[in-house]
Amino acid sequence: MEVVDFKVVRSGSICIRINDENSFFFKPGKGLRQGDPLSPLLFNLVANVFTRMLMRATRRNLISGLLPHIEPGGILSLQYADDTMLFLENSLEKAVNLKICLI
């Protein structure tokens, strides 16, 4: 079996800039950095799965969003760029269910 080395994730070095001074350069541990070409793709994949998970919880009446008279199940989330806002009916039980979904 051939082992593939992912240079996109493992190559490069970074420094931190604080008060107009750069730190020394170091190699990041794991994961992607901001600006990596794969970051938007991975975000979209995860956001899609997360939205489907929320929709399934809505169909099972575990959670419900705002304005259910406009959208069946209500508006649960809005996503823009790399930000996600969640909306939930004012119910402690449904808030607990949403927290369980997030774990």
C-alpha positions as CSV (number, residue, x, y, z in Angstrom):
1,M,0.0,0.0,0.0
2,E,1.4,3.4,-1.0
3,V,1.5,6.2,1.6
4,V,0.6,9.6,0.2
5,D,2.2,12.6,1.8
6,F,-0.1,15.6,1.8
7,K,2.2,18.5,1.2
8,V,-0.6,21.0,1.3
9,V,-1.2,20.3,4.9
10,R,2.3,19.6,6.1
11,S,4.5,22.0,4.2
12,G,5.2,25.7,4.8
13,S,6.0,27.7,7.9
14,I,4.3,30.5,9.7
15,C,5.0,33.3,12.0
16,I,2.8,35.5,14.3
17,R,2.8,39.3,14.0
18,I,2.0,41.2,17.2
19,N,2.5,45.0,17.5
20,D,4.3,45.2,14.2
21,E,6.9,42.6,15.2
22,N,7.1,39.1,13.7
23,S,7.8,36.1,15.8
24,F,10.3,33.4,14.6
25,F,9.0,31.1,11.8
26,F,7.8,27.7,12.9
27,K,6.1,24.7,11.2
28,P,2.4,24.2,12.1
29,G,1.4,21.0,13.8
30,K,-1.8,19.6,12.3
31,G,-4.6,20.9,10.2
32,L,-5.1,23.6,7.6
33,R,-4.1,27.3,8.0
34,Q,-6.2,30.2,7.1
35,G,-5.9,30.9,3.4
36,D,-5.2,27.3,2.4
37,P,-7.0,26.4,-0.8
38,L,-8.7,23.4,0.8
39,S,-10.2,25.5,3.7
40,P,-13.3,26.7,1.8
41,L,-14.0,23.2,0.4
42,L,-13.7,21.5,3.8
43,F,-16.0,24.2,5.3
44,N,-18.6,23.7,2.6
45,L,-18.5,19.9,3.1
46,V,-18.9,20.2,6.9
47,A,-21.6,22.9,6.6
48,N,-23.6,20.8,4.2
49,V,-23.5,17.8,6.6
50,F,-24.3,20.0,9.6
51,T,-27.4,21.5,7.7
52,R,-28.7,18.1,6.9
53,M,-28.3,17.0,10.5
54,L,-30.3,20.1,11.6
55,M,-33.0,19.3,9.0
56,R,-33.3,15.7,10.2
57,A,-33.6,16.9,13.9
58,T,-36.3,19.3,12.7
59,R,-38.3,16.6,10.9
60,R,-38.1,14.5,14.1
61,N,-39.4,17.5,16.1
62,L,-36.3,17.6,18.3
63,I,-35.6,21.2,17.4
64,S,-37.4,24.0,15.5
65,G,-36.3,27.3,14.2
66,L,-37.7,30.8,14.0
67,L,-40.6,31.8,11.7
68,P,-42.1,28.3,11.1
69,H,-45.1,29.9,9.3
70,I,-42.7,31.1,6.5
71,E,-40.5,28.0,6.3
72,P,-41.6,24.5,7.4
73,G,-39.6,23.7,10.5
74,G,-38.5,27.3,10.8
75,I,-35.2,29.0,9.9
76,L,-32.5,27.2,11.7
77,S,-29.3,28.6,10.4
78,L,-27.7,31.2,8.2
79,Q,-24.2,30.7,6.7
80,Y,-22.0,33.3,5.1
81,A,-18.4,32.8,4.2
82,D,-17.0,30.9,7.3
83,D,-19.7,32.2,9.8
84,T,-22.7,30.2,11.0
85,M,-25.6,31.7,12.9
86,L,-28.1,29.3,14.6
87,F,-31.7,30.2,15.4
88,L,-33.9,28.3,17.8
89,E,-37.5,28.4,19.1
90,N,-37.6,29.7,22.7
91,S,-37.8,26.3,24.4
92,L,-35.4,24.8,26.9
93,E,-36.1,21.3,25.7
94,K,-35.2,22.2,22.1
95,A,-32.1,24.0,23.3
96,V,-30.9,20.9,25.1
97,N,-31.7,18.9,21.9
98,L,-29.6,21.3,19.8
99,K,-26.8,21.1,22.3
100,I,-26.8,17.3,22.0
101,C,-26.7,17.7,18.2
102,L,-23.6,19.9,18.5
103,I,-21.7,17.4,20.7
